[in-house]
């Protein structure tokens, strides 16, 4: 991950996005989706085919459709492939099939029986689990089980669904998707957005430009979505690595990423405070390079923290760079004649620096101790 640089003074406030026919007909977005879904597609194909073959040849079922559909629906193409989510979906579908089989034994099949089955399934599913996906999965499979022709014996479709669900869970462990690449990609997106927000605030302070400062505040306020995306993919990676024997060696690395995420989440919140105060201070149009420079140094150091996610040997360099900045963050010493607004802005850099120090490997107590007392 390259170390970020200060945004050039001539950089525009917004980047132009081409909206030409070439852009609309580009194959790149589709190819990227195919690339990112490759492991998930392999999981689904193997699990669904394996479940169908097991139910057909091992149990002798003529057309075990539910074995395949349960596998497909359990795994899906969603980015959140935590085993708990897969198991929850499997249980929801088996619940729907079981209810459908029971009601079919009592009332037979037909339009009103389908309506009754769906109503009972949704009521039971909502009672059992708070997740809407659980209820929807149960309803879909109950409808399929009710509409399909009856088998020679009751509950054969439940056995098919159980095989499909079991294969889905096994594939989650034995053929896991690549959660590390997804969570690292989300981490890069977050750090790039953090860098862009800091860069705009730095420009606003250097130039006394309220428009750029406001743009930095807008970007800082938009960071939470990137934080949440990384948290989702990271939690998914941790859950899969706990189950899969092939990914267990990655658990230590993922725990380190979780520590960085927690600190960067706090840093993003504190950056919003910094950006808000910067936007207020530069309303007078006066440049403030004395405040812009330490923030620019923090921006560069944050880039080293981002690089350390993939290369842990860069953590000491990030730590030293941040410590060098943190030890100077005494508002009165940096700007003896500062206004109250400027002092408040300098003071807001202190917790922001602490969060980045914790992301670089220090404890919170060690990071706080590096900041001068005021």
C-alpha positions as CSV (number, residue, x, y, z in Angstrom):
1,X,0.0,0.0,0.0
2,X,1.8,3.2,-1.1
3,X,2.5,5.9,1.3
4,X,0.1,8.9,0.7
5,X,1.4,12.3,-0.2
6,X,0.0,15.7,0.4
7,X,-2.6,16.7,-2.2
8,X,-1.2,19.1,-4.7
9,X,-2.1,22.7,-4.4
10,X,-3.7,22.7,-7.8
11,X,-5.9,19.6,-7.2
12,X,-9.5,20.2,-8.0
13,X,-12.2,20.1,-5.3
14,X,-13.9,17.2,-7.1
15,X,-12.7,14.7,-9.6
16,X,-14.4,14.5,-13.0
17,X,-16.1,11.3,-13.7
18,X,-16.4,10.4,-17.4
19,X,-20.0,9.4,-18.3
20,X,-19.5,8.5,-22.0
21,X,-20.8,5.6,-24.0
22,X,-17.4,4.0,-23.6
23,X,-17.7,4.2,-19.9
24,X,-21.3,2.7,-19.9
25,X,-20.2,-0.2,-22.2
26,X,-17.0,-0.9,-20.2
27,X,-16.5,-4.6,-19.4
28,X,-14.3,-3.8,-16.4
29,X,-17.0,-3.6,-13.7
30,X,-18.4,-6.9,-14.8
31,X,-15.0,-8.6,-14.9
32,X,-14.2,-7.3,-11.5
33,X,-17.5,-8.7,-10.1
34,X,-16.6,-12.1,-11.7
35,X,-13.1,-12.0,-10.2
36,X,-14.4,-11.1,-6.7
37,X,-17.1,-13.8,-6.8
38,X,-14.9,-16.6,-8.2
39,X,-14.5,-18.4,-4.8
40,X,-18.1,-18.0,-4.0
41,X,-19.2,-19.4,-7.3
42,X,-16.9,-22.4,-6.9
43,X,-18.4,-23.0,-3.4
44,X,-21.9,-22.9,-4.7
45,X,-21.3,-25.2,-7.7
46,X,-19.5,-27.8,-5.7
47,X,-21.9,-27.8,-2.8
48,X,-25.1,-27.8,-4.9
49,X,-23.8,-30.5,-7.2
50,X,-22.5,-32.6,-4.4
51,X,-25.7,-32.4,-2.4
52,X,-27.8,-33.4,-5.5
53,X,-25.6,-36.4,-6.1
54,X,-25.6,-37.5,-2.5
55,X,-29.4,-37.3,-2.3
56,X,-29.9,-39.0,-5.6
57,X,-27.4,-41.8,-5.4
58,X,-27.0,-42.3,-1.7
59,X,-30.6,-41.9,-0.6
60,X,-32.2,-42.8,-4.0
61,X,-34.3,-39.7,-4.4
62,X,-35.5,-39.2,-7.9
63,X,-35.2,-35.4,-8.2
64,X,-33.7,-33.9,-5.0
65,X,-34.2,-30.3,-6.0
66,X,-34.2,-29.0,-2.4
67,X,-30.7,-30.4,-1.8
68,X,-29.4,-28.1,-4.5
69,X,-31.5,-25.0,-3.7
70,X,-30.7,-25.1,0.0
71,X,-26.9,-25.2,-0.8
72,X,-27.3,-22.3,-3.3
73,X,-29.4,-20.1,-1.0
74,X,-27.2,-20.9,2.1
75,X,-24.0,-19.8,0.5
76,X,-25.1,-17.0,-1.8
77,X,-22.8,-14.4,-3.3
78,X,-23.0,-11.9,-0.4
79,X,-19.7,-10.5,0.9
80,X,-20.6,-11.5,4.5
81,X,-19.9,-15.3,4.4
82,X,-19.6,-15.9,8.2
83,X,-20.3,-19.5,9.1
84,X,-22.9,-18.3,11.6
85,X,-24.8,-16.6,8.7
86,X,-24.7,-19.8,6.7
87,X,-25.9,-21.9,9.5
88,X,-28.7,-19.4,10.3
89,X,-29.9,-19.5,6.7
90,X,-29.7,-23.4,6.7
91,X,-31.8,-23.6,9.8
92,X,-34.3,-21.1,8.4
93,X,-34.8,-23.2,5.3
94,X,-35.0,-26.5,7.1
95,X,-37.7,-24.9,9.4
96,X,-39.7,-23.9,6.3
97,X,-39.4,-27.4,4.8
98,X,-40.4,-29.1,8.1
99,X,-43.5,-26.9,8.5
100,X,-44.5,-27.5,4.9
101,X,-44.1,-31.3,5.2
102,X,-46.2,-31.4,8.4
103,X,-49.0,-29.3,7.0
104,X,-49.0,-31.3,3.8
105,X,-49.5,-34.5,5.8
106,X,-52.6,-32.9,7.5
107,X,-54.2,-30.8,4.8
108,X,-52.7,-32.0,1.5
109,X,-51.6,-29.6,-1.2
110,X,-53.3,-26.8,-3.1
111,X,-53.6,-23.0,-3.3
112,X,-55.2,-22.5,0.1
113,X,-52.7,-25.0,1.6
114,X,-49.9,-22.9,0.1
115,X,-51.2,-19.7,1.7
116,X,-51.6,-21.5,5.0
117,X,-48.1,-22.9,4.8
118,X,-46.6,-19.5,4.1
119,X,-48.5,-17.8,6.9
120,X,-47.6,-20.4,9.5
121,X,-43.9,-20.5,8.3
122,X,-43.5,-16.7,8.5
123,X,-45.2,-16.5,11.9
124,X,-43.0,-19.3,13.3
125,X,-39.8,-18.0,11.8
126,X,-40.4,-14.5,13.1
127,X,-41.0,-16.0,16.5
128,X,-37.9,-18.1,16.5
129,X,-35.4,-15.5,15.1
130,X,-35.2,-11.7,14.8
131,X,-33.5,-11.9,11.4
132,X,-35.8,-11.1,8.4
133,X,-33.5,-13.2,6.2
134,X,-34.3,-16.3,8.4
135,X,-38.0,-15.8,7.8
136,X,-37.6,-15.2,4.1
137,X,-35.4,-18.3,3.7
138,X,-37.9,-20.4,5.6
139,X,-40.8,-19.1,3.5
140,X,-39.1,-19.7,0.1
141,X,-38.3,-23.3,0.9
142,X,-41.7,-24.1,2.5
143,X,-43.3,-22.8,-0.7
144,X,-41.1,-25.0,-2.9
145,X,-41.7,-28.0,-0.7
146,X,-45.5,-27.5,-0.9
147,X,-45.6,-27.0,-4.6
148,X,-43.4,-29.9,-5.6
149,X,-45.1,-33.3,-6.2
150,X,-45.3,-35.5,-3.1
151,X,-42.6,-38.1,-2.6
152,X,-43.2,-41.8,-1.8
153,X,-42.5,-41.1,1.9
154,X,-43.0,-38.1,4.1
155,X,-40.1,-35.9,5.0
156,X,-37.9,-36.9,2.1
157,X,-37.5,-33.3,1.1
158,X,-36.4,-32.5,4.7
159,X,-33.6,-35.0,4.2
160,X,-32.7,-33.4,0.9
161,X,-32.6,-30.0,2.5
162,X,-30.4,-31.3,5.4
163,X,-27.9,-32.7,2.9
164,X,-27.8,-29.4,1.0
165,X,-27.3,-27.4,4.2
166,X,-24.6,-29.8,5.5
167,X,-22.7,-29.5,2.2
168,X,-22.9,-25.7,2.4
169,X,-21.4,-25.6,5.9
170,X,-18.7,-28.1,4.9
171,X,-17.8,-26.0,1.9
172,X,-17.5,-22.9,4.1
173,X,-14.8,-24.7,6.0
174,X,-13.0,-26.7,3.4
175,X,-13.2,-24.3,0.4
176,X,-13.4,-20.9,2.1
177,X,-13.6,-17.7,0.1
178,X,-10.6,-15.4,0.3
179,X,-11.7,-13.2,3.2
180,X,-8.2,-11.7,3.6
181,X,-8.2,-10.1,0.2
182,X,-11.7,-8.7,0.7
183,X,-11.0,-7.2,4.1
184,X,-7.7,-5.7,2.9
185,X,-9.4,-4.2,-0.1
186,X,-11.9,-2.6,2.3
187,X,-9.1,-1.4,4.5
188,X,-7.4,0.3,1.6
189,X,-10.6,2.0,0.6
190,X,-11.0,3.4,4.2
191,X,-7.4,4.6,4.4
192,X,-7.7,6.2,1.0
193,X,-10.9,8.0,2.1
194,X,-9.2,9.1,5.4
195,X,-6.2,10.4,3.4
196,X,-8.5,12.4,1.0
197,X,-10.4,14.0,3.9
198,X,-7.2,15.0,5.7
199,X,-5.8,16.3,2.5
200,X,-8.7,18.6,1.9
201,X,-8.6,19.9,5.5
202,X,-4.8,20.5,5.1
203,X,-5.4,22.5,1.9
204,X,-8.1,24.6,3.5
205,X,-5.8,25.5,6.4
206,X,-2.8,26.2,4.2
207,X,-4.8,28.5,2.0
208,X,-7.3,29.8,4.4
209,X,-9.9,28.3,2.0
210,X,-13.3,27.7,3.6
211,X,-14.5,25.8,0.5
212,X,-11.8,23.2,0.8
213,X,-12.2,23.0,4.5
214,X,-15.9,22.3,4.1
215,X,-15.1,19.7,1.5
216,X,-12.8,18.0,4.0
217,X,-15.5,18.0,6.6
218,X,-17.9,16.5,4.1
219,X,-15.4,13.7,3.3
220,X,-14.7,13.1,7.0
221,X,-18.4,12.7,7.7
222,X,-18.6,10.1,4.9
223,X,-16.0,7.8,6.4
224,X,-18.4,5.8,8.6
225,X,-19.7,3.8,5.6
226,X,-16.1,2.7,4.8
227,X,-15.5,1.9,8.4
228,X,-18.6,-0.3,8.5
229,X,-17.7,-2.1,5.3
230,X,-14.2,-3.0,6.6
231,X,-15.8,-4.2,9.9
232,X,-18.2,-6.5,8.1
233,X,-15.5,-8.1,5.9
234,X,-13.1,-8.3,8.8
235,X,-15.6,-10.0,11.1
236,X,-16.5,-12.4,8.2
237,X,-12.8,-13.2,7.7
238,X,-12.3,-13.9,11.5
239,X,-15.3,-16.1,11.6
240,X,-14.2,-18.1,8.6
241,X,-10.6,-18.4,9.8
242,X,-11.9,-19.8,13.1
243,X,-13.7,-22.6,11.3
244,X,-11.4,-23.3,8.4
245,X,-8.2,-25.3,9.1
246,X,-6.6,-23.6,6.1
247,X,-7.1,-20.1,7.4
248,X,-6.4,-20.6,11.1
249,X,-2.7,-19.4,10.8
250,X,-4.2,-16.0,9.7
251,X,-6.0,-15.5,13.0
252,X,-3.2,-13.5,14.6
253,X,-2.9,-11.2,11.6
254,X,-6.7,-10.7,11.6
255,X,-6.6,-9.8,15.3
256,X,-4.0,-7.2,14.5
257,X,-6.2,-5.8,11.8
258,X,-9.1,-5.7,14.2
259,X,-7.0,-3.6,16.6
260,X,-6.2,-1.2,13.8
261,X,-9.8,-1.0,12.7
262,X,-11.0,-0.1,16.2
263,X,-8.4,2.7,16.4
264,X,-9.1,4.0,12.9
265,X,-12.8,4.1,13.7
266,X,-12.1,6.4,16.6
267,X,-9.6,8.4,14.5
268,X,-12.3,8.9,11.9
269,X,-14.7,10.2,14.5
270,X,-12.0,12.6,15.9
271,X,-11.1,13.7,12.4
272,X,-14.7,14.9,12.0
273,X,-14.1,17.1,15.1
274,X,-10.8,18.4,13.6
275,X,-12.5,19.1,10.2
276,X,-15.4,20.9,11.8
277,X,-13.1,23.2,13.9
278,X,-10.9,23.8,10.8
279,X,-13.9,24.8,8.8
280,X,-14.9,27.3,11.5
281,X,-11.4,28.7,11.9
282,X,-10.8,29.4,8.2
283,X,-14.0,31.4,7.8
284,X,-11.8,34.6,8.0
285,X,-9.8,33.5,4.9
286,X,-6.5,33.6,6.8
287,X,-3.9,30.8,6.0
288,X,-2.8,28.8,9.0
289,X,0.3,26.8,8.0
290,X,1.3,26.3,11.6
291,X,-1.8,24.1,12.1
292,X,-1.7,22.6,8.6
293,X,1.8,21.2,8.9
294,X,1.2,18.9,11.9
295,X,-2.0,17.6,10.3
296,X,-0.1,17.0,7.1
297,X,2.5,15.0,9.1
298,X,-0.3,13.0,10.7
299,X,-1.7,12.4,7.2
300,X,1.7,11.0,6.0
301,X,2.1,8.8,9.1
302,X,-1.4,7.4,8.7
303,X,-0.3,6.3,5.2
304,X,2.5,4.3,6.8
305,X,0.0,2.7,9.3
306,X,-2.0,1.7,6.2
307,X,1.1,0.2,4.6
308,X,1.8,-1.7,7.8
309,X,-1.5,-3.7,7.5
310,X,0.2,-5.7,4.7
311,X,3.8,-5.3,5.9
312,X,4.1,-5.5,9.7
313,X,7.7,-4.4,9.5
314,X,6.4,-0.9,8.7
315,X,4.7,-0.6,12.1
316,X,7.8,0.7,13.9
317,X,8.3,3.4,11.3
318,X,4.7,4.5,11.6
319,X,5.0,4.5,15.4
320,X,8.2,6.7,15.4
321,X,6.7,9.1,12.9
322,X,3.5,9.5,15.0
323,X,5.5,9.9,18.2
324,X,7.6,12.6,16.7
325,X,4.4,14.6,16.0
326,X,2.6,13.7,19.2
327,X,5.4,15.0,21.4
328,X,5.0,18.5,19.8
329,X,1.2,18.8,20.2
330,X,1.2,21.4,22.9
331,X,-1.1,24.1,21.6
332,X,0.3,26.9,23.7
333,X,3.9,26.1,22.7
334,X,3.0,25.7,19.0
335,X,1.0,28.9,18.7
336,X,1.6,31.2,21.7
337,X,-0.6,33.9,20.3
338,X,-3.3,31.7,19.0
339,X,-7.0,32.6,19.2
340,X,-9.4,30.4,21.1
341,X,-10.6,28.8,17.9
342,X,-7.0,27.9,16.8
343,X,-6.2,26.5,20.3
344,X,-9.4,24.4,20.1
345,X,-8.3,23.1,16.7
346,X,-4.8,22.2,17.9
347,X,-6.3,20.5,20.9
348,X,-8.5,18.4,18.7
349,X,-5.4,17.0,17.0
350,X,-4.3,15.4,20.2
351,X,-6.9,12.6,20.5
352,X,-6.6,12.1,16.8
353,X,-2.9,11.5,17.2
354,X,-3.5,9.1,20.1
355,X,-5.9,7.0,18.0
356,X,-3.3,6.7,15.2
357,X,-0.6,5.8,17.7
358,X,-2.8,3.0,19.1
359,X,-3.3,1.8,15.5
360,X,0.5,1.7,15.1
361,X,0.8,-0.8,18.0
362,X,1.0,1.3,21.2
363,X,-1.4,0.8,24.1
364,X,-3.8,3.6,24.8
365,X,-1.9,4.5,28.0
366,X,1.4,4.6,26.1
367,X,-0.1,6.7,23.4
368,X,-1.7,9.2,25.8
369,X,1.6,9.5,27.7
370,X,3.3,10.6,24.6
371,X,1.1,13.7,24.3
372,X,2.4,16.8,26.3
373,X,0.3,17.7,29.4
374,X,-1.6,20.9,29.2
